[in-house]
Amino acid sequence: YGARSLYLLFAIPMESPYEHLSLLAVTTPGKAHRLRFLVRATQLPVDPPWIEIQDAARPGEVLAEVKLPRQQEEPRPLSVDFEVPAATGAVRLLLRTPAYRTVNSLERAALWIDEVSLRPVTDKGRKVGP
């Protein structure tokens, strides 16, 4: 919940040190939730990272995924709706990356994730709470 931000700047070539960045978020069991955020990306590799939403009670059980853009000069809103299982009171948000290999380039890749919010939803387009 609330305003969270993440900014990553990394040189290519690289091995993927950010594969396991994660955040645990409290949710309402058995309710639909919406994850929203702004994203900006520059010079990400061909297969860019993605955000994976997992059931915190059952690690590895993926509830939803959001693919991030490879190149996005201006901040762009992204969102995904997902159902939280009845027995789960939290989800884990993971930043996942493919297994990058060495690339002959001196370019710098950058990824901004800003204004992150996670809120319950009752139906399409209408949220519950502040």
C-alpha positions as CSV (number, residue, x, y, z in Angstrom):
1,Y,0.0,0.0,0.0
2,G,1.0,3.6,-0.3
3,A,3.6,5.3,-2.5
4,R,6.7,3.1,-3.1
5,S,9.4,3.7,-5.6
6,L,12.1,1.6,-7.1
7,Y,14.9,2.8,-9.4
8,L,17.5,0.4,-10.9
9,L,20.4,1.5,-13.0
10,F,22.7,-1.2,-14.2
11,A,25.5,-1.7,-16.8
12,I,25.2,-4.1,-19.7
13,P,27.0,-6.6,-19.8
14,M,25.5,-8.0,-16.6
15,E,24.4,-11.1,-14.8
16,S,21.0,-10.5,-13.3
17,P,21.6,-9.4,-9.7
18,Y,18.0,-8.1,-9.3
19,E,16.3,-11.5,-9.9
20,H,15.0,-11.8,-6.4
21,L,13.9,-8.2,-5.4
22,S,10.6,-8.6,-3.6
23,L,8.1,-6.9,-1.4
24,L,5.6,-8.5,0.9
25,A,2.2,-6.8,0.9
26,V,-0.8,-7.4,3.2
27,T,-4.1,-8.2,1.3
28,T,-7.7,-9.1,2.1
29,P,-8.2,-12.8,1.8
30,G,-10.6,-13.9,-0.9
31,K,-10.9,-10.5,-2.6
32,A,-9.8,-9.2,-6.0
33,H,-6.9,-6.6,-5.8
34,R,-5.4,-4.2,-8.3
35,L,-1.7,-3.5,-8.5
36,R,-1.0,-0.2,-10.2
37,F,2.3,1.7,-10.8
38,L,4.1,4.0,-13.2
39,V,7.0,2.6,-15.2
40,R,9.7,4.1,-17.2
41,A,12.5,2.1,-18.9
42,T,15.5,2.8,-21.1
43,Q,17.7,0.3,-23.0
44,L,16.5,-2.8,-21.3
45,P,17.6,-6.1,-22.9
46,V,15.4,-7.7,-25.5
47,D,13.6,-9.8,-22.8
48,P,12.8,-7.1,-20.2
49,P,12.0,-7.8,-16.5
50,W,8.4,-8.5,-15.3
51,I,6.6,-8.3,-12.0
52,E,5.2,-11.5,-10.6
53,I,2.6,-11.6,-7.9
54,Q,2.8,-14.7,-5.7
55,D,0.6,-16.2,-3.0
56,A,2.7,-15.5,0.2
57,A,1.3,-18.6,1.9
58,R,2.3,-20.8,-1.0
59,P,5.6,-19.6,-2.5
60,G,5.9,-20.3,-6.2
61,E,2.1,-20.1,-6.8
62,V,1.8,-17.2,-9.3
63,L,-1.4,-15.2,-9.1
64,A,-0.6,-12.7,-11.9
65,E,2.3,-11.3,-13.9
66,V,2.9,-7.8,-15.5
67,K,5.4,-7.5,-18.3
68,L,7.5,-4.3,-18.2
69,P,8.2,-2.3,-21.4
70,R,11.7,-2.5,-22.8
71,Q,11.8,1.1,-23.8
72,Q,9.4,3.7,-22.4
73,E,10.7,7.3,-22.3
74,E,7.8,8.8,-20.4
75,P,6.2,7.3,-17.3
76,R,3.4,4.9,-18.3
77,P,0.7,3.5,-16.0
78,L,0.4,-0.2,-15.8
79,S,-2.0,-2.3,-13.7
80,V,-3.2,-5.8,-13.2
81,D,-6.2,-7.3,-11.3
82,F,-5.8,-10.6,-9.5
83,E,-7.8,-12.8,-7.0
84,V,-6.3,-13.4,-3.6
85,P,-7.0,-16.9,-2.3
86,A,-9.3,-17.2,0.7
87,A,-6.6,-18.6,2.9
88,T,-4.0,-15.9,2.1
89,G,-3.5,-12.6,3.9
90,A,-0.5,-11.4,1.9
91,V,1.1,-11.5,-1.5
92,R,4.7,-11.2,-2.6
93,L,5.6,-8.9,-5.4
94,L,8.7,-10.0,-7.2
95,L,10.8,-8.3,-9.8
96,R,11.8,-11.1,-12.2
97,T,14.4,-11.0,-14.9
98,P,15.3,-13.5,-17.6
99,A,18.8,-15.1,-17.3
100,Y,20.7,-12.3,-19.1
101,R,23.9,-13.2,-20.9
102,T,26.9,-11.0,-21.5
103,V,26.2,-8.3,-24.1
104,N,29.0,-6.4,-25.8
105,S,27.7,-2.9,-25.1
106,L,28.6,0.1,-22.9
107,E,25.0,1.2,-22.8
108,R,23.3,1.6,-19.5
109,A,19.8,0.2,-18.9
110,A,17.5,1.9,-16.4
111,L,14.2,0.9,-14.9
112,W,11.9,3.2,-12.8
113,I,8.9,1.8,-10.9
114,D,7.0,4.6,-9.1
115,E,3.7,5.4,-7.4
116,V,3.0,1.8,-6.6
117,S,-0.4,1.0,-5.1
118,L,-2.2,-2.2,-4.2
119,R,-5.9,-1.9,-3.4
120,P,-9.0,-4.2,-3.2
121,V,-11.4,-3.9,-6.1
122,T,-15.1,-4.8,-6.1
123,D,-15.7,-4.8,-9.9
124,K,-14.0,-3.6,-13.0
125,G,-13.0,0.1,-12.7
126,R,-14.2,0.5,-9.1
127,K,-12.0,0.2,-6.1
128,V,-12.8,-0.1,-2.4
129,G,-11.2,2.1,0.2
130,P,-9.2,5.4,0.0
